[in-house]
Amino acid sequence: MAKRLEALREVRIEKLHKLESLGINPFPSKITLQGKLTKINIARESLGKKVLAAGRIWSIREHGAVSFLDLKDDTGGIQLLFQKKVLDKEFEILDLLDTGDFLGVTGEVIKTQAGEITISVEKFELLTKSIRPLPSTWFGLKDEEERYRRRYIDLLLNDDLKDLFKKKALFWQSMREFLIEKGFLEVETPVLENTAGGADANPFITHHNALDIDLYLRISMGELWQKRLMVAGFGKTFEIGRQFRNEGIDREHLQDYTQMEFYWGYANYEDSMKLVEEMYKYVAQKTFGTLKFEIGEHKVDLSGDWKKIDYRETLLKETGVDIAKASDSDLKKELTSRKVDYEKNGERGRLIDSLWKTVRKNISGPVFLTGQPVEVSPLAKKMEKAPGFVERYQVIIAGSENGNGYSELNDPIDQAKRFKEQQNLREKGDTEAQMEDNDFVRALEYGMPPTSGFGVSERLFSFLAGKSIRETVLFPLLRPEEGKKEGDK
């Protein structure tokens, strides 16, 4: 197969040289044909009119003194009619064209005897010569890694895949529209940080040559920066951008991905839940035209009022473990009985979180999970009547967390204490524990109003689309081809 493809490539290169010998540039910088470029979907509606269209040749059918080509752009396709009696000597140039080439044409839009909308070509010019043949649209790219590696071809051959990414653009656009309509200001915060904060995650490390310091790629969407903005007097802010976590790859996780986070002054987690429910319904309807989804084995209906479930009560019901009373030994025993891997010296919060994740996968949702223990929430405000738990919520959809928010901790003394506890965990080897950020504590000492924050990643889009998150990324990260080892897929 490789030898055959290389032979086809050599034939195309020969054609390229023949074009050059005829004084035809195979790679011109612009269309020189006269007229205003018309998208193909518009050209199809221009029966009886002369149009200028351009696109990629999709197929070629030769019939002696007449040839038919199919031309496609990003709006659709149209048939082209080439006649020797019209084009004279230029007709011979068709022999040097191939599928995959880009072509510009002018001519009248007609309807053939077979009823096909067609451009009867009067003039044409080569815009780009393709020297590598496209895979068959029937067989396409079947190997998953090859599809990701040659994503541009995967997208070219698969209109459904292109539509998926148009939906993804609409997903973020509609979320942005919703928040701006609600009075939130879009902001930009640093991607490079001295201290990676705002989440429990292992960061990527890079080096800043000019300052000669190591820095971290952010692991949250500017959480600690946006809360500094609350200190500075901003009332409602949000950011949509890329964040980075040096962790594993699976159906739900990526190392770099898009996230949205908002921060809302003078609001608490209950206010935030109401806004988030409204936002999810708005975004889902705008993006997918429905509020009902089938996600794996889960049937999810976002309409209606979303229920709340309690973290402690749900764990007690499903596992028999009361996290308010259970010892670390009890938690480890339950995890072992469920055959869940955990760090033998892992701190209590990690044990509780690992146990919760075994229960979460059976919840279809949408529900708001509330009442998380303080051990798993180092940035959330404690409940006044139950200080062992915090004012936090997670959106559970199809057995997974698809959104996380809370009443933000604004007590600088409590925050400093929790940072110390997290830093101790880091020093014991927990690479996902949060870093101590004394500058942020200093900002809180100036005073931050009651604030609620919330974050959601592109995982939500992948779930609603019924795809793995990797499939919903235009260009997923791969090992370099030359770096593949024997046995790698």
N, C-alpha and C positions, 0 to 999 in steps of 0.2 A: 504493500500500500504506500509506504513512504517513497519507494522508488518511482511509483506511478505518479504521485503528487509532484515529485521533483521534476519529472519529465514534463508534466503539464505546465509547471512554473517556467521551465526553460523555453517552451513554445511561446508563452506569453511575453517573455523577455525578447524573443526574436521579433514578435509583432511590434513591441515597443520600439525596437531599433528601426523597423521598417517605417513606422509612423514618423520617426525623427528624420529618416532619409527623405521623406515626402515633405519635410518642412512643417510637420505638425508637432506642436509641443504636447507631450503626454501629460504634463502637469502644469497647465496655465494657472495664473493667479486669480483670474476672474472670468466671467462670462462676457463675451464680446458681442453676442447676438443682440439685436435691438429689441427693446420692449421692456415692460415691467414684469419681473419674475412672478409667476402665478403658482400658488400651491396646487397640488394635483387635485385635492378635494374641491377646490374652486373651479379648476379647469374642467372638471367633469360636468359642471353645471353651466358651461359656456358654449353650448351647442350653437354652431354657426359662426362663432367668433374666432379670431386669430389669437393665440396665446403663446407665451414663452414659458416653458416648464423645464425643470431640471430634477435629476434624481439618479438612482442606481439602476442599471440594467439588471432585470431579474430573470428574464428568459429571452431566447432568440429562436425564431422559427423562420427558416428560409424557404421560399417558394419561387425559385427562378428569378424573374425580374421584379418580384415583390417579396418583402420581408416584414415580419411582424416582430416587434420587441415589446416587452412589458417593462415599464418604468415605475419605480417606487420612490416616494419621499416619505417624510415623517407623518404625512396626512393620509396616505393611501397609494393606490396604484392606478395606472391607465395604460391602455394599449397604444403603441405607436405603429403607424403604417409608413413604410419606406417603399417608394416606387422608382424604378430606374428611369422611367420616362420623365419624372419630375426632377430627380436629382442628378441625372446624367453621370458624369465621371465620379462624382462624390459617392455614388452608390457603391463603388468598389471598395471604399474604405470600410464598409460594414464587415468585410472579411477579416479586418484587423481588430474588431471589437469582440469583447467577451462579457459573459455575465459577471457582474461585480463592478464593471466600469461605470464611472459617472458620466452622464451625458446631458447636454443642454439641447433643446429643440424648439423651433418655432413652426407653427402651422395652424390650420383650421381644425376646430373640434367638430367631428362628424359622427354619424352613427352608421356602422357597417350593415350589410345585408343580414348579418347574423344578430344585429341589434346591439353590438358592442360599442360603447362610447370610446372613440379613438381620436388621436391627433394625427392628421394627415401631414406628415413632416415635409416642410419646404426647405428648411435649413437646419443643420445640426453641427455641434462641435463637441469633441472629446474634452472632458473636464478633469478626469483622473483615470489613468490606466491602472487596472487591478492586475497585479502579477501573481497573486496567490488565489487559486480557485476557492470559492465558498463551499462549505460542506453542503450536502444535499438537504433541502428543506424537509425532506421526508424522514431521513435518518438522523439529521441534526448532530448534536454532540450528546452522546449518551453517558459518558463517564462524568461523574459529578465534579471531580477535581478539574477535569479538562474544561467543563462548562464554566467553572469559576475562573480558571486561568485565562480562558479566551472569552471572557464575559461579553465583550463587544460583539462577538459572533453569536453568542447565545441570545443576546438582545435583538440582534438583527433578524434572526430566524424565528423568534418567538414573540408574537404580538401580545400574547397574554402576559408575558414577563414585562414587556414595556408598560403595559397598562398597570401592572402592580406598582411600578415606580412612579407613575403619574398619580396613583392613589396615595402613595407615601408622601409625595410632595404636598398633596391636598390635605393630608392628615396634619402635617406641621403648620401649613398655612391656616387651616381652620382653627387650630389651637391658638395660634398667634392672634388671629382676628378676635376670637372669644375674649382673650385676656385684655387686649387693647380696648375692646368695647366695655369691659368691666373697669377700666381706669388704671390698668397696670402699665408701667413704663418698662420698655425693653432696654436692658443694659448689657454691657460686656465686661466680664471680669477676667483676671489673669488665668492663662493656661499653664504657665510656668510658675511654680510656687516654692518658697523656701520650706514651707511646711505643708504637707498634703493633708487636708482636713475636710470634714463634712461627711465622712462615710467610713465604714469598716472595710478596708480594701488594701491590697498590696499595690503600691504605686510603681510606675516606671521612673527610673532615675536617668537624668541626662546631665551634661556638663556645659556650663556657660563660660566660654573661653575669655570673653572680655573682662568679666568679673572674677574669673577663676574660682567658681563655686559650683557645687553640685546642686541641682534643682530637681523638683518632682513635676511630672505631668499631673494635672489635677484629676482627682478621683470623684469629685462632685461638681455640680454646675454652679460653682462659686458660692456654696452655702455660707461659709464664714465671711466672704466678701459682701454678699447681699445683706447679711445681718449687720455688717458694718454700715451699710447704706441706711438701714433702719435707725442706727445710732445717729447717722448724719442728717436725719430728718426726712428721708424719703418715706412715702406711705405705702406704695405698692410697686414692687419690681418683679421682673421675670427675665430669664435668660434661656435661650435655646442654643445648644452648641455641642461640641464633642468633648467627651471625657474618656479617661484611660485607666484601665485596671489590669495589672499584670497577673492574670489568673487564667483558669482553664477555659477551653472551648467546648460548648455543648449546644443543644438545641435552643437554649434560652440565654446563653452568655457569649459575649464578645469581649475583646480586649479594648477596642475603641469603638464608641457608639454615641449616638445622639441622645441627649436628655434635656428635659425642660424642668426648671425649678422656679417656683414663685414664692415671694415672701410678702406678707400682708400685715401691716401694722394695725394694732388695736383689734385684732381678731384672734380667736383661739381655734383649737382643732375642730370643734363642733361647727363653727362658721365655715371653716375650710372644707369640711366634708360636704356640706350643702353645695358649695361652689364647684367642687370636683365632680360630684354626681351630675350636675347640670352641664359641666364642660364635657365630660365623657359622652353624654347623650348627644350633645351638639356635634362633637367631632366625629363620632361614629356615623351619625345620620348624614353629615356632609360628605364624609369620605366613602362610605359603603352603601348609603341609601337605605339602611336598615338598622334596627337595634337588636336583631336576633341573629345569633351566630352558633355554628357547630364547630367546636374547637377540640379536636381529638375525640375523646369519649364524652365530653361535656357539652350540654346544650345550655347556652347562655342567652338570657333575655335582659338587656339593659334597661328596658322600659319599666315603669312602675317605681315604687319607693324601694330603695336598697336597704336591706336589713343590716343590723349590727350584731356581731357575735363577740363574745368575751374570750380573750386569749386563755386565761386561767381555767375558766369553765369548760371551754372546748377541749383543752388538753385533758382535764380531769375526766370528762365524759368519754373521750376516745381512748385514753391510755390508763386511766385509773391513778395517774400521778398528779398530786397537788403541788404545783411548783412553789407555793407559798410555804410548804412544810417539808417537802422532799429534800433530802441531803444530796450532795454531789454523788455519793455512792448509789443512792436510789436512782438518780438520773442515768448513771452509767449502766446500771443493771438493766434498766428498761431499754436503753439503746442497744445493748448487747443482745437482749432477747429479740429485738426487731432486726438484728443483723445490720446495724448502721455503723459505719466506720466513724470514729471520733478520736481526737487527740487524747491520749491517756492522761496527759497533764494539762488538758484544756481547762480554761477557766469556766466558771459556772454559766456565764452568759452564752458561751459557745455550745455547751451541753444542752441548755434549754432550747436554743435556736435549732440545733440538730434534731431534737425530738419534735419540735413544732413542725418542721418541714416534712416529717413522715405523715403528719395528720393533714397538713394543708393540701396535699395533692388530691384529696378526695372531695374537696369543696368546689362546687361548680361556680357559685357566685352569680351575679356580683354581690359581694357583701363587704362591709367595713369591719375589719378586725380591730378591736380596741382593747385597752387594758394590758398592754405589754409590760413586762417587768423592767425595772430600771436597769438591770444588768445588761439588757440588749439594746438600750437606748441612751447612750451617753450624752446626747444633745437635746433631749426632750425634757419638758417641765414635769415635775412630779405631781401626782394627784394630791390635793390637800388632805383628803380624807383617807387616802391609802398611799402613803409615801413610798411604799415598795413598788409601786406601779406608776406609769407615766401617761400623760395626755397625748397619746399617739394613735394613729390609725394606719392600716394598710388596706389597699384595695385588693381583694382576692377575686381573681377571675380564672376559671378553668384550672384550678389547683395551683396557681402560682401568684406571687406578689406582682401586681401591676400598678404600683403607685404607693407612695409612702409619705405621710405627713404628720406633723405634730404641733403642739403648742411649744414654741421654742424656749429653751432654758435661757433666762435673762438675769439670773442671779450669778454674779461674777465669782462669788466665794464658792458656791456649789459647783460651778463650771470648772474652776481651778482644781477643785478636789477630784472631780471626775477625770479631768485630763491627767492628773497625777496617777490615778488608778490605771488608766489606759496606757500611760507611758511605762509603768511598771510591767504591764503585760508584754509590751514590746521588748523590753529589756530581757524578759524571760523567753523570748523567741516567737511571740505572736506577731507575725508580720502584718496582720490585718488590723491590729489594734490601732486606735487613733493616736496621732502625735500631739504632744503638748504644744499649745500655741499661746504663749504668754501675751503676744500683741493683741490677740483677739480678746483675751480676758481683760486686758487694759481698756479695750474699746467698750466692753460691757460695763466697766466701772464708771464710765461717763454716763451710762444709762441707756438702755434699749427698751422701747415701749413693749407692752404685750404684743407678741407677734406670732403668726402661724406660718409655717412653711410647708411646701409640698413638692415632690419630685416624681416624674414619670419618664421612663425611657422608651426607646423605640421597640422594646419588647412588646408593649401594648399593641402596636401596629401589627407586629408579626403574629400575635395571637389572634387578633380579629381577622387577619387575612388568612389564617389557617396554615401558616408556613413556619418553618424553622427560621430563627432570626438571621442565620447566615444566608438563607435564600433571599431575604429581603434587604441585603446589602449589595449595592451595585458592584463593588470590587472587594470581595472578602480577602482577608490576609491569607497568604499561602507561603510555604517555603519556596525559595528560589529553585528553579528547575535543576540547576547545577548542584544544588545542595541536597537533592533527594538521595536518600540512602537506600541500599538494597533492602527490599521488604516493605518500603514505604508504599502507601497506596497512591 
